[in-house]
Amino acid sequence: MLRAGMYVLVALLTLGVLSGCANKGRPAPVEDRSLVPAGASNKAMSGAENTAKAGYYTVKPGDTLIRIGMDHGQTWRDLVRWNGLENPNLIETGQVLRVTPPHQETGVVVRPVLPSAPAAPQPAAPVIAAAANTATPAPVASVPAPVAGASEAAEDVLVFKWPTRGSLIAGFDEVKNKGLDISGKAGDPVLAAADGRVVYAGSGLRGYGNLIILKHNNTYLTAYAHNQTLLVKEDQAIKQGQKIAEMGNSDADQVKLHFEIRRQGKPVDPAKYLPAN
């Protein structure tokens, strides 16, 4: 009887020890992390307090800084600086990025005006590819209306030139083709459509091949895609008509130049900005 009682006592003690071991080290249920994606980090959610605010953009799958910059009329280097990014190649879905300059950053606003006809005389002293005209111009039907919130008086407007000679093989379509496709031969010169600065030269944007992006002022960017050879580097100042690349078929099914004009990041029809060809 005594021996049987001892067996029972030993069994109870063993059960208690095992139960204590099972609970030892188990975390307290402070919060439920079951909805947090595997591998998520604080950085991925950085800037979440600015979600949906004007001047901010939430990163989507497949985005790159180059594309985000082009879509918002900014340079990828500015996005890196404004957002304090340590690695420009590492952005994550859900991250909220500033895509407009901080209030303390003020740029020089250029106010050139499009001529009302192609034959209008050019000013002698251009500013970023076109000179200011103190007279109020008559409305031009072919020029897109200003973006909401932009001041018409302060809008930057340029006089562009054709970036290459060749036949137009595809026109502008806001969904299918965000610019003009111009045919040519491999090695044909690609020229800057206006004075500006190189903000990107490389092949990091899928679908564009060897690409050059020029920033002309606070409003306009131009893009030159599918090149065979790039002849300029980032941050280089460029003059209108300067040879910046040689035509090719990188990431394209034929030799051609894909040319875009972007107004505050939005693609617009280049045919409305170029002289009759």
C-alpha positions in Angstrom: 0.0 0.0 0.0 2.8 2.4 0.9 4.7 1.4 -2.2 1.6 2.1 -4.3 1.2 5.5 -2.7 4.8 6.4 -3.5 4.2 5.4 -7.2 1.3 7.7 -7.3 3.3 10.6 -5.7 6.2 10.1 -8.2 3.7 10.1 -11.1 2.1 13.4 -9.9 5.5 15.0 -9.4 6.6 13.9 -12.9 3.5 15.3 -14.5 4.0 18.6 -12.7 7.6 18.9 -13.9 6.6 18.1 -17.5 3.8 20.6 -17.4 6.2 23.3 -16.1 8.7 22.5 -18.9 6.0 22.7 -21.5 5.0 26.2 -20.4 8.5 27.5 -19.8 9.6 29.9 -22.5 6.2 30.1 -24.2 5.6 33.8 -25.1 2.7 35.7 -23.6 0.0 36.4 -26.1 0.7 40.2 -26.3 -0.4 40.7 -29.9 -1.7 38.6 -32.8 0.9 38.6 -35.6 -1.0 36.1 -37.8 -1.8 38.8 -40.4 1.7 40.1 -40.7 3.3 38.8 -44.0 6.3 36.6 -43.6 9.5 38.6 -43.9 7.7 42.0 -43.4 9.8 44.7 -41.7 9.2 48.1 -40.2 10.9 49.6 -43.3 8.2 48.1 -45.6 5.6 50.0 -43.7 7.6 53.2 -43.3 5.6 56.3 -44.0 2.3 54.5 -43.5 1.0 57.6 -41.7 1.1 59.4 -45.1 -0.9 56.9 -47.0 -3.3 58.6 -49.5 -2.0 62.0 -48.7 -1.2 64.4 -51.6 2.4 64.3 -52.6 2.9 60.6 -51.5 2.8 57.3 -53.3 2.3 53.8 -52.0 4.6 51.3 -53.6 2.9 48.5 -55.7 4.3 45.1 -56.8 6.8 45.5 -59.6 7.5 49.2 -59.0 11.0 50.7 -59.2 12.2 54.1 -58.2 12.9 54.8 -61.9 9.3 54.2 -62.9 7.9 55.9 -59.9 10.0 59.0 -60.6 9.1 59.1 -64.3 5.4 58.7 -63.4 5.6 61.7 -61.0 7.9 63.9 -63.0 10.8 63.5 -60.6 14.3 62.0 -60.6 15.0 58.7 -58.8 17.9 60.5 -57.0 15.4 63.1 -55.6 13.2 60.3 -54.4 16.1 58.7 -52.6 17.0 62.0 -50.9 13.5 63.0 -49.9 12.8 59.6 -48.4 16.1 59.0 -46.8 16.5 55.7 -48.6 19.7 53.8 -47.8 19.4 51.4 -50.8 17.7 52.8 -54.0 17.3 49.2 -55.3 15.3 48.1 -52.2 11.8 49.4 -51.9 8.9 47.2 -50.7 5.2 46.8 -51.5 3.2 49.0 -49.1 6.1 51.5 -48.5 4.9 55.1 -48.7 7.2 57.4 -50.5 7.2 61.2 -50.9 7.0 62.1 -54.6 6.9 65.9 -54.3 9.6 68.1 -52.9 9.6 69.0 -49.2 8.3 72.5 -48.5 11.8 73.7 -47.7 13.0 72.7 -51.2 12.2 75.4 -53.8 13.3 75.2 -57.4 13.7 77.8 -60.0 10.5 78.0 -62.0 10.9 78.5 -65.7 8.1 80.3 -67.6 8.7 80.0 -71.3 5.7 80.0 -73.7 4.8 77.9 -76.7 4.6 79.9 -79.9 1.1 80.1 -81.4 2.3 78.8 -84.7 5.4 76.9 -85.8 6.8 79.9 -87.7 6.8 82.2 -84.7 10.3 83.7 -84.1 12.4 82.1 -81.4 13.7 84.4 -78.5 17.5 85.1 -78.6 18.1 84.2 -74.9 16.5 80.8 -74.1 15.9 79.6 -70.6 15.9 75.8 -70.3 15.2 75.5 -74.1 12.7 78.4 -74.4 12.6 82.0 -73.4 10.0 83.8 -71.3 7.4 85.8 -73.0 5.9 88.7 -70.9 2.8 88.9 -73.1 -0.1 86.6 -72.2 -0.4 84.1 -75.0 -3.6 83.2 -76.7 -5.0 79.8 -75.8 -3.7 77.0 -78.0 -6.2 74.3 -78.5 -3.7 71.5 -79.0 -1.9 72.1 -75.7 -3.4 70.0 -72.8 -5.1 71.8 -70.1 -3.0 72.4 -66.9 -3.1 69.8 -64.2 -5.5 70.6 -61.4 -3.9 72.8 -58.8 -1.1 74.1 -61.2 -0.9 77.8 -61.8 -1.3 78.6 -65.5 0.9 81.6 -65.1 3.7 79.5 -63.5 3.5 76.5 -65.8 6.7 75.6 -67.6 6.1 75.2 -71.4 8.7 74.2 -73.9 9.3 74.3 -77.6 10.3 70.8 -78.6 12.0 69.4 -81.7 11.8 66.0 -83.3 14.3 63.6 -81.7 15.1 61.7 -84.9 14.2 61.5 -88.6 12.0 58.6 -89.6 8.5 57.5 -90.3 5.9 57.4 -87.5 5.0 53.7 -87.0 2.8 54.0 -83.9 1.0 57.0 -82.5 0.1 58.0 -78.9 -2.3 55.9 -76.9 -2.8 56.7 -73.3 -3.2 53.0 -72.4 -1.3 51.0 -75.1 1.5 53.4 -76.2 2.5 56.3 -74.0 4.5 58.0 -76.8 5.4 57.9 -80.4 7.3 55.1 -82.1 9.6 56.3 -84.9 11.3 53.9 -87.4 14.9 54.1 -88.5 18.1 52.2 -89.0 20.4 50.8 -86.2 22.8 53.6 -85.3 20.7 56.5 -86.5 21.2 59.5 -84.2 18.8 60.2 -81.4 18.7 63.9 -80.5 17.5 65.8 -77.4 14.1 67.3 -78.0 14.9 70.3 -75.7 17.6 71.6 -73.4 17.7 69.6 -70.1 19.6 67.4 -67.8 20.0 63.6 -67.9 18.2 62.1 -64.9 18.5 58.5 -66.0 20.6 56.6 -68.5 20.5 52.8 -68.3 18.4 49.7 -68.9 16.7 49.2 -65.5 13.1 49.9 -66.7 11.4 46.9 -68.2 9.9 47.4 -71.6 12.1 50.4 -72.5 15.5 48.8 -73.2 18.4 51.2 -73.2 16.7 54.3 -71.9 17.5 58.0 -71.5 15.3 60.3 -69.5 15.8 64.1 -69.6 14.3 66.6 -67.2 13.7 69.9 -68.8 12.1 72.0 -66.0 9.7 71.5 -63.2 7.0 70.3 -65.5 8.4 68.3 -68.4 10.4 65.1 -68.9 11.2 63.3 -72.1 12.1 59.7 -72.6 14.1 58.0 -75.4 13.8 54.2 -75.4 15.2 51.0 -77.2 18.5 52.6 -78.0 21.5 50.7 -79.3 24.1 52.9 -77.6 23.8 55.6 -74.9 26.1 58.5 -75.4 25.4 60.6 -72.2 25.6 60.0 -68.5 23.4 60.9 -65.5 23.5 64.5 -64.3 24.9 65.7 -67.7 23.6 69.0 -69.1 22.2 68.6 -72.6 21.4 71.1 -75.3 18.5 70.8 -77.7 19.5 68.9 -80.8 22.5 67.2 -79.1 23.1 63.6 -80.1 22.4 61.6 -76.9 22.1 58.0 -78.3 22.0 55.8 -81.3 18.8 54.1 -82.4 18.4 50.3 -81.8 16.0 47.6 -80.9 16.8 46.9 -77.2 13.8 45.3 -75.6 11.8 45.8 -78.8 10.8 43.7 -81.8 12.4 46.1 -84.4 14.7 49.0 -84.7 12.8 52.1 -83.5 12.8 55.1 -81.1 10.1 55.2 -78.6 9.7 58.8 -77.6 7.6 60.1 -74.7 6.8 63.6 -73.3 5.6 63.6 -69.7 3.9 66.6 -68.2 4.2 66.5 -64.4 4.7 62.7 -64.8 1.6 62.1 -67.0 2.3 60.9 -70.6 0.9 63.4 -73.2 0.7 63.2 -76.9 4.1 64.4 -78.3 2.5 65.1 -81.6 0.7 68.1 -80.0 4.1 69.5 -78.9 6.2 68.9 -81.9 6.3 71.0 -85.1 4.8 69.7 -88.3 7.1 67.1 -89.8 
